[in-house]
């Protein structure tokens, strides 16, 4: 089922209406360079490839304190990503996010519940990937002292693309803990599990022969040229387990330089693969 494109307009209008009296916007920009292992998300070692990704985004944020305990926030963002090795992955994106934050009690140690709804549109050089992504999430966070903080989250993701393989959805649970090493350094580590559709690619070989069990586990299969000839994109029913660790030094002038390592293992019926991501980002808030 296709998501109505008017949804983005509705989220934008709702956010603007609720944040009319808010100060702002608060502006920020970010740029990142990443290395991704097995960017082809392929279960077969001979067809796995690595690549570098470069991304830049800009964000405008409006906040409004509705009551002492409730605040609303609206974000508008846009950016682009480039992959030098596989230019079919190059894309621009734009979207909006609306969230409501409820704090239970006074002081920095009071727990917080946050609900978010975001919708982002993507336009790729590989046109079959063009579409929108909707994410609805709920999170609970608690600061236990002035150094330790934990967060629990649940989300639903729905991706809509022009090609059948890029129409998929899944749901997930996550946990993250953060530790302030000092006033300028923060260490964070976390884990997530997702259930549902997972996007995968397969190289069919020089002859184009298909794998004998493919018709039993592959869904929404389409031919693609992103990684070269004789490749197919498809989805499988699987769960994906991700773990990550990041170190974020705060620089002078509202700047930070987070370094992040993330590893994801996808386990499906008869197929599995693992991806790795190392990224270094520069963030500037104004």
C-alpha positions in Angstrom: 0.0 0.0 0.0 1.4 3.4 -1.0 1.8 6.1 1.6 0.0 9.3 0.7 2.5 12.0 -0.2 0.2 14.6 1.5 1.3 13.0 4.8 4.5 15.1 4.7 2.5 18.2 4.2 0.2 17.3 7.1 3.1 16.7 9.4 4.7 20.0 8.4 1.5 22.0 8.9 0.9 20.4 12.2 4.4 21.1 13.4 4.2 24.7 12.2 0.8 25.3 13.9 2.0 24.0 17.2 5.4 25.8 17.2 4.2 29.2 16.0 5.0 30.8 19.3 8.3 29.0 19.6 11.7 30.8 19.4 14.0 29.7 16.7 14.7 28.1 14.5 17.8 26.4 15.9 20.0 25.6 13.0 22.6 22.9 12.6 24.7 21.3 9.9 26.6 18.0 9.7 29.0 16.3 7.4 30.2 12.7 7.6 32.5 10.2 6.0 31.8 6.5 6.4 33.2 3.1 5.4 30.7 0.3 5.0 31.6 -3.3 4.9 29.3 -5.5 2.7 27.4 -2.5 1.3 25.9 -5.1 -1.1 24.2 -6.8 1.8 24.9 -10.1 0.1 25.0 -13.5 1.9 27.7 -14.8 -0.4 31.3 -13.8 0.4 32.4 -13.7 -3.3 29.8 -11.0 -4.0 30.4 -8.8 -0.9 31.9 -5.4 -1.6 32.9 -2.4 0.6 32.5 1.3 -0.2 32.9 4.8 1.2 29.9 7.1 1.8 29.9 10.9 2.2 26.9 12.8 3.5 26.0 16.4 4.4 22.7 17.6 6.0 21.2 20.7 7.3 18.5 21.0 10.0 16.1 23.7 11.3 14.5 23.0 14.7 11.6 24.8 16.4 10.7 24.1 20.1 7.8 25.2 22.2 7.2 24.5 25.9 3.4 23.9 26.0 3.2 23.3 29.8 5.8 22.8 32.5 6.1 19.1 31.7 5.2 19.0 27.9 7.2 20.3 25.0 6.7 19.9 21.3 9.4 20.1 18.6 9.4 20.3 14.8 12.4 19.7 12.6 12.8 20.3 8.8 15.9 18.8 7.2 17.5 18.3 3.8 20.8 16.7 2.6 22.6 14.5 0.2 24.7 11.3 0.2 27.3 10.2 -2.3 29.0 6.9 -2.9 32.1 7.1 -5.1 32.2 3.4 -6.0 28.4 2.9 -6.7 26.9 6.2 -7.9 23.4 4.6 -8.1 23.3 5.0 -4.4 23.8 8.8 -4.7 20.7 10.6 -3.5 19.2 13.8 -2.1 16.6 13.8 0.7 14.2 16.2 2.5 11.8 15.7 5.3 10.2 16.7 8.5 9.8 15.3 12.0 7.3 16.2 14.8 7.8 15.1 18.4 6.1 15.5 21.7 8.2 15.2 24.9 6.7 14.6 28.4 8.8 14.9 31.5 7.7 13.3 34.7 8.9 15.4 37.6 11.4 18.2 38.2 15.1 18.3 37.8 17.6 16.7 35.5 17.0 13.2 36.9 13.3 13.0 36.0 12.4 10.4 33.4 11.2 11.5 29.9 8.9 9.9 27.4 9.1 11.1 23.8 7.0 10.2 20.7 8.2 11.0 17.2 6.8 10.9 13.7 9.0 11.6 10.7 8.5 11.4 7.0 11.5 11.8 4.5 11.5 11.8 0.7 14.4 10.3 -1.2 15.5 10.8 -4.8 18.2 8.5 -6.0 20.4 8.4 -9.1 19.0 4.8 -9.4 15.4 5.8 -9.9 13.9 2.5 -8.6 14.9 3.5 -5.1 13.0 6.8 -5.2 10.3 7.0 -2.5 9.5 8.0 1.1 10.3 6.6 4.5 7.9 6.9 7.5 9.2 6.2 11.0 7.0 6.3 14.1 8.8 5.8 17.5 8.3 5.9 21.2 11.2 6.2 23.7 11.8 6.4 27.4 15.0 7.9 28.9 16.3 8.4 32.4 19.4 10.1 33.7 20.5 8.2 36.8 23.1 10.7 37.9 25.1 13.5 36.3 27.1 11.0 34.2 24.9 8.0 33.4 21.8 8.0 31.2 19.8 5.2 29.6 17.2 5.1 26.9 14.7 2.5 25.7 13.0 2.8 22.3 10.4 1.1 20.0 9.8 2.1 16.4 7.9 1.2 13.2 9.5 1.8 9.8 7.7 1.8 6.5 9.8 2.4 3.3 8.0 3.0 0.0 10.0 2.8 -3.2 9.4 2.8 -6.9 10.8 -0.8 -7.2 9.0 -3.6 -5.5 12.0 -4.6 -3.4 12.1 -1.1 -1.9 8.5 -1.4 -0.5 9.1 -3.0 2.9 8.4 -2.4 6.6 9.7 -3.6 9.9 9.6 -2.9 13.6 12.3 -2.7 16.3 13.3 -2.3 19.9 16.5 -0.6 21.1 18.5 0.2 24.2 21.3 2.7 24.6 23.4 3.9 27.6 25.4 7.1 27.6 28.2 8.0 29.9 29.7 11.5 30.2 33.4 11.0 30.6 33.8 14.7 31.3 32.0 18.0 30.4 33.4 17.5 26.8 33.5 13.8 26.2 30.6 11.3 25.9 30.7 7.6 25.4 27.6 5.8 24.1 26.8 2.1 23.4 23.6 0.4 22.4 21.8 -2.5 20.7 18.7 -2.9 18.5 16.7 -5.7 17.1 14.4 -5.3 14.1 11.8 -7.8 12.9 10.2 -7.9 9.5 11.4 -7.3 5.9 15.1 -6.8 5.3 16.5 -5.6 2.0 19.1 -7.9 0.4 21.0 -8.1 -2.9 22.3 -11.1 -4.8 24.8 -11.5 -7.7 23.5 -14.1 -10.1 26.9 -14.8 -11.6 28.1 -14.3 -15.2 25.6 -16.8 -16.6 22.7 -15.1 -14.8 21.7 -18.4 -13.2 19.4 -18.1 -10.2 19.8 -19.9 -6.9 17.6 -23.0 -6.6 15.9 -22.0 -3.4 15.4 -18.4 -4.3 11.7 -18.6 -5.1 10.9 -20.0 -1.6 12.5 -17.2 0.4 13.0 -14.2 -1.9 10.2 -11.6 -2.1 9.6 -8.7 -4.4 12.6 -9.5 -6.6 13.7 -6.9 -9.2 16.7 -6.6 -11.5 19.1 -3.8 -10.6 22.3 -2.4 -12.1 23.5 -0.5 -9.0 26.4 -2.9 -8.4 26.9 -4.0 -12.0 25.3 -6.6 -14.3 23.4 -9.6 -13.1 22.3 -8.3 -9.7 18.9 -8.6 -8.1 17.3 -6.8 -5.1 14.8 -8.5 -2.9 13.4 -8.7 0.6 13.4 -11.6 3.1 11.7 -12.2 6.4 14.4 -11.8 8.9 15.6 -10.2 12.1 18.5 -7.8 12.3 20.6 -7.3 15.4 22.7 -4.2 15.6 25.3 -3.1 18.2 27.2 0.2 18.2 29.6 2.3 20.2 30.4 6.0 19.7 32.7 8.5 21.2 31.7 12.2 20.9 34.1 15.0 21.8 32.6 18.4 22.1 34.7 21.1 20.5 34.6 24.9 21.0 31.8 26.9 19.4 28.9 24.3 19.6 30.8 21.8 17.5 31.3 18.1 18.0 33.1 15.3 16.3 31.4 11.9 16.9 33.2 8.7 15.9 30.9 5.6 15.6 31.3 1.9 14.9 28.2 -0.2 14.2 27.8 -3.8 13.2 24.5 -5.4 12.0 23.8 -9.2 11.6 20.8 -10.2 9.6 19.4 -13.7 10.1 16.7 -15.0 7.7 15.3 -18.3 6.6 18.3 -19.8 4.8 20.3 -16.6 4.4 22.3 -14.3 6.6 24.8 -11.5 6.2 26.7 -9.0 8.3 27.5 -5.3 7.6 29.9 -3.0 9.4 30.0 0.8 9.5 32.6 3.2 10.7 31.8 6.9 10.5 33.3 10.2 11.5 31.0 13.2 11.6 31.4 16.9 12.1 28.4 18.7 13.7 28.0 22.5 14.0 25.1 24.0 15.9 24.3 27.7 15.5 
